[in-house]
């Protein structure tokens, strides 16, 4: 929670404060990516279109955001 302590994991006891630790066996559909983004101003709304683009799916016209330029992306 923003500090170095003796324990690695701590219970999140504050309402509406996330620690971003996710058990992927309990929360399916979590996206992990370690590729760099080449765009100067990426936005949260660009994640959906970027994922669709990476999987070769056409981004629907009604979606906000745009596919980002992902470093080392295949295709």
Secondary structure, 3 states (H helix, E strand, C coil): CCCCCCCCCCCCCCCCCCCCCCCCCCCCCCCCCCCCECCCCCCCCHHHHHHHHHCCCCCCCCCCCCCCCECCCCC
